[in-house]
Amino acid sequence: QVQLVESGGGWVQPGGSLRLSCAASESIFRIYHMAWYRQAPGKQRELVAALTRGGATNYADSMKGRFTISRDNAKNTVYLQMNSLKPEDTAVYYCNAYRGLGPGRSDYWGQGTQVTVSS
């Protein structure tokens, strides 16, 4: 059974840092690319960062230079290091495993972890 379990969310002051973790089942981690999305209240879910199995990364423009996605293959875990956090980064962050493109794409999602940035 596919499992994506996020952890590491919480409250942080503006300018602070958090590291999110997503532990995946081995069967998924071996063959799927990994990504982080977020959804703020009243807004659509948006891509934060993606990391392919080959190591290529893609970041949303507003996260470039502040967020870093990485993976530990030995631990079947993907991370999202978030620095210089802003109040507008407040959202539920979701771990995503994806494979394929367009209509053939398959996705798995974690349950989400809340990140709140406020003073």
N, C-alpha and C positions, 0 to 999 in steps of 0.2 A: 504494500500500500504506500502510495506517495505521501510523504510528509515534509512540510516545510514549517519549521518552528522558529519564529523570530524572538529576539530578546534584545534588551539594551535600551529600550525607550525610556522616557521619563521627562522630568522638568529640568530646564536649564535656563540660565540667564542669557540675555543677548551677548554675543561675543564668545560664548562658551562652546564646548565640544561634547559630542556624544559618539559612541561607536555602537552601531547596530550589528547584530549577528543573526545569521539564518542557517540553521542546521538542516541539511537535506538528507533524505534517504539516499543510500549509496547508489541505488539503481538510477535515480534521477541525476545525481551529481555527475555521474560518469558520462552521460550522453546529452545533457541539456545545458544550454546557456543560462546564465543567471542575471537577474536584474532586480532593481529596487524601483518601486513606484510609490507615489504618495497621493493622498486625497485629503484636501482640506474641506471643512464644512461648507456646503453649498457649491463646491467646485467639482469638476471632473477629475478622475484619476489621471495622473500625469507621470511620465517616465522621469525618474531621477537619474539613474545610471544603469548601464548594462555592461556585462563582461562576457565575452564569448569563451568557449572552451579553448580557443587558440590564443586567448589573452588580449584580444582587441577590446578597447573600452569606448564607451559613448556616454557623454554627459549632457544633460539639459544645460542650456546656456547659463541659467541663473545659478547653477551649482558648480560650474567650472572654476577650478582654483580653490574651492572650499571643501568639496566632497571628494572622497576617494573610494572606489570600489575595488575589492580584492577578494581572492579566494584562497583557502587552504585545502588543497586536495587531500591531504592526509586526514583532515578532520571533516571532510564533506561539508565545509562551512564557507559561506560568503559573508563578507563584512562591508559595512558602509561607514567609513570614518567621516564624521561631519564636524567641520571647524567653522569658526566665525559665524555661528548660528544667528539668524535673524528672526524676529517675531513672525515674519511671513513664511518661515519654514515649519511653522506649527501645522501638523497634519498627522494622520494615521499613515504609517509607512508599511508597505507590503513587500514581502519577498516574492519574487516571481521566477519560475523556471520555464523556459520556452524553447521550442524547437520548431523549425520550419518557418515558412513565410506565407503571408496572405491566407487564403482559405485553408491551406494545409497546416497552418500553425496550430500547435497544441500548447496549452499553458496549464501550469499549476500555480496555486497561490497559497501563501501563508495566511494566518488569521489576522495579521496586522499588529503593529505596536504603536502606541501613541507617543508622539514627540511634541512637547509644549515648550515654546521659547517665550519667556516673558520675564519682566522684572517685578 
